Structure formats: C-alpha cells, structure tokens
Amino acid sequence: MDNPFAAPVMTRTTLARLVPYSDSAATPSAAPACHGEDPDLWFSDRPGDVDRAVQACRRCPLLRKCLRYALVHGQNSGVWGGMPEEQRAALRAELLDRTGDEDLDGTRELEAALDQHTLALGQEQVAAVSA
C-alpha cells in the first residue's frame, strides 16, 4: 500500500509538470531549462550528466521555484534547482534541524537558503565570464 504521507516522487514523465508551462502561453525566456531536454539527464548517476544538468539549471528562470519544491517536498533524487541530490539532502536536513519543523514552506530559513544558492550560482557565472 502506498504511503499517503510520502513526499511526491518525480519521474522522467512528470519532471516537466513541476511548473505549468505552455509553449503558446509563455515566451522562450520563461520556459524551464529542462523543457524539451531529456529528463534522464536530471536523474543520472553519471557525474558528467549531473554537471550538465546543473549547468542547464543555471540558465533557468524557474530555478528558485524548482529548488523550493524539492526542499519543501523532500525530493531526494535528481538535480533540482541547480542542486545535486547529495547537496540538497544535506541542506534540507540542516533546514529541518534549524526550524524544528517538517514544513519548510514559507520559513525564513528556506528563503535565506534559496537566496544564498541563487546568489552563489550568479557569482560563479560572473567569475566564469570574467576568467
């Protein structure tokens, strides 16, 4: 019997459903970076694939929303919001310890972690362009 309290698990067929998106309703700049890509890339165990998925996420306008979803729902596989699963699991555990609450959604700690992650990705991009 399925556990009704288990976190939703994303598969390659549901990855693109994270954020409602329609080709006709959105500009290309609003499309998730994973849209139209092979979803297996985000769930691969090969380091090169993980790096490619993280790089693709960096250009995604929905990066923050994607990472928020994964942290709030305990999504423990794949790359979400530009963060590999091991790094994300460690961050989620840290956030749960700090808040003392299973519901991370809307907490200041979650928002601060999202700010820090997106800032770090932006700084890495600037450094790469400057090099």
N, C-alpha and C positions, 0 to 999 in steps of 0.2 A: 504494500500500500504506500502511496506517495505521502511524504510528509508535508502537510499544508503550511507548515511554518518555515520550510526550507526556502532559502534565497532563490530567486529565479535564475535559471541557468541559461546562458545564451549559447546558441549553437550557430553553425555557419549559416543556417537558413533564417535565423532570427536576428542576426547581427545588424542588418540594415534597418530593422524596425525599432532600434533604440530611440531614434528621433523621427517623428513623422516627417517624411520628405517626399515631395513630388517633383519630378523633372519639370512639369509645366508650371508649378506654383512658386518655384524658387530660382534665384539666379545661381549660376555655377559657383559663385563665391560662397553661397550659403549651404552648399551641398556638403555632407560629411565626407571626409577624405577617404573613408572606406567604401563609399558608394561606387559601385562599378568595379571594385577591386575583388580579387579572390579572397573570400573570407577566411580561407585556411591560413593565410599569411598571419592573421591576428591570433591564431590558435596553434601556431607551430612551436615545436621544441627546438628547432634549429636556430642557433644564435644569429646567423645572418638574416633569417626571416624576422626574428624578433627586432633586430636593429632596423630593418626596412619598415616594419610596421610602426615602430616608434617614430621614425623619420616622417612617414606619411601622416601620422597624427599631428606632428608639429605644424603642418600647414592647414589643419582642420579648424574651421570656425566654431565647431561644437566640442572641442577638446575638453573644456571645463565641465560641460554638461555630461559628457561621456564618463569622465573620471568620477564625478559626483555620483552618477548612477552606480558605478561599480563599487565605490566605497560604501554607499548607503545600503546597497543590497547584498554586500558580501560576495560579489562576483569574484571567484578565485581562479579563473583560468583565462589565459589570453592576455593580450595587450589592450588596455582601455585607457583612453585619455592620455596616450603617450607614456604610460607607465606599465612596465612588465609585471607579471603576476607576483614575483617574489617581493619586489619593492612595494607593490600595492598592498600585499598581505601584511607586511611589516608596518606600513603606515596606518592601515586600518586597525591593527592591534594596538598601536600607540594611541590612536584617537579614542578607541574604546576604553583604554586604561585611563586616559586623561579625563574623559567625560563621565565615566562610570555608568554609561547608558548605552543600550543596544541601538537606540535610534539616533543615528548621527545627523540625520537630515535637519538642516537649519541651525546647527550648532556653530558657535563662533570658532571652535577648534577646526571644524571641517572647512569653513570658509577661509580661515587662515592657511590651512594646508593647501587648499586649491590655489590661493593667491601665490604662495611660495612656489608651488610646482610650475604654474604658468609663467611666473617671473623667471625662474631658473631656465626654463626652455627658451624664453625670449633672450636671455643673456647669452646662452650657448649659441643661438642663431647669430646674434650680433658679433660674437667672438669669431665664429666661423667665417662670416663675411669680411671681417677686418683682417683676418690672417692672410 
